[in-house]
Amino acid sequence: MRRRTLMNGGLATLLLVLTLGGSAAAQLQLNGAGATFPYPMYSKWFNVYIQVDPQVRFNYQSIGSGGGIKQITEETVDFGASDGPMTDEQLRAAPGHILHFPTVMGAVVLTYNAEGLGKALKLTPEAISGIFLGKITKWNDAAIAAENPGVSLPARDIIVVHRSDGSGTSYIFTDYLSKVSRDWNNKVGKGTSVSWPVGLGGKGNEGVTGLVKQTPFSIGYVELIYAQQNELPFADVKNASGRFVTPALDSVTSAAAAFADSMPEDFRVSITNAASPDAYPISGMTWLLVYEKQKDAAKGKALVRFLQWMMRDGQQQAGALHYAKLPAQVIAKEQVALQKVTGPDGAPLAGP
């Protein structure tokens, strides 16, 4: 199946419909909303899955993790999606117990548009935090030049681009910055939404990508596939072991491997700045958010079946879209957690 281009700017809404025997009554629509980080992967999965189960169709709004958490909490969707795990406070605010199901892992990359740099840029944690704190303002700053010998760095102002909406991609990025920069941790901190010291805001990974692409001498953070599909370069980043690592499937998998065996039962874990020498340091996991007790048994059953398929067959499609598959240990734990999902009568919805 030919991969479609997914970067369409603004609110990305996916509506996939397949009529079964011409009868609309035979269809069951599952509504979801949230993270833009995994949107290309979810688009692919939803498109493939309606061939597996033609009775199910998906309506997914790629509005950012903050929006996904809000909508699942307000019960206006059947499932939410987030790249940042819900906090204890957010979980308490929900009318029922919400489960986190990891789906795939990916890399948040520093993508840029600076004439003459090409694809050669290397960035340290100090340089990245300095740029986004507004302390490093020129492309040829000594902190950048020191790690890029022989590269012609322009003597131009750096235009910072960040997310304007509540974002799991921002959560991953700021979680990383909070670990590597005491200054960032004290002044800004981590979260799906933070008070950015400098920069322009773009809505969604699509919006940030678009701003970087049209703004000379800019830099922003997006999920890897957004940079690749828009043919934008992205930097190698110095990891916790002192090595410059290119964001790629293997380096994201290395980041996750350090946490796979110790994965908590609720799957709320950060894999940024992993200690592995091969790990890309700004790696993240993304989750689907599902109520443990489903109000609609038919929708709940359909959602559970999709999750079972995602854990088995869906994982095999991740690499083609530059996402990393979940470790086998995590999948095994998810299959156990899926048994907790019940219908309104308390009966488990997961089958073999």
Secondary structure, DSSP 4 states (H G I P E B T S, - for coil): -PPPP----SSEEEEE---BTTBGGG-EEEEEEE-STTHHHHHHHHHHHHHH-TTEEEEEEE--HHHHHHHHHTT-SSEEEESSPPPHHHHHHSSSPEEEEEEEEEEEEEEEE-TTTTT--EE-HHHHHHHHHTS--BTT-HHHHTT-TT----SSB-EEEEESS--HHHHHHHHHHHHH-HHHHHHT--SSS---SS-EEESHHHHHHHHHHHSTTEEEEEEHHHHHHTT--B-EEE-TTS-EE--SHHHHHHHHHHHHTT--TT-----TT-S-TT--SSEEEEEEEEESB-SSHHHHHHHHHHHHHHHHTGGGGTGGGT-BPPPHHHHHHHHHHHTT-B-TTS-B----
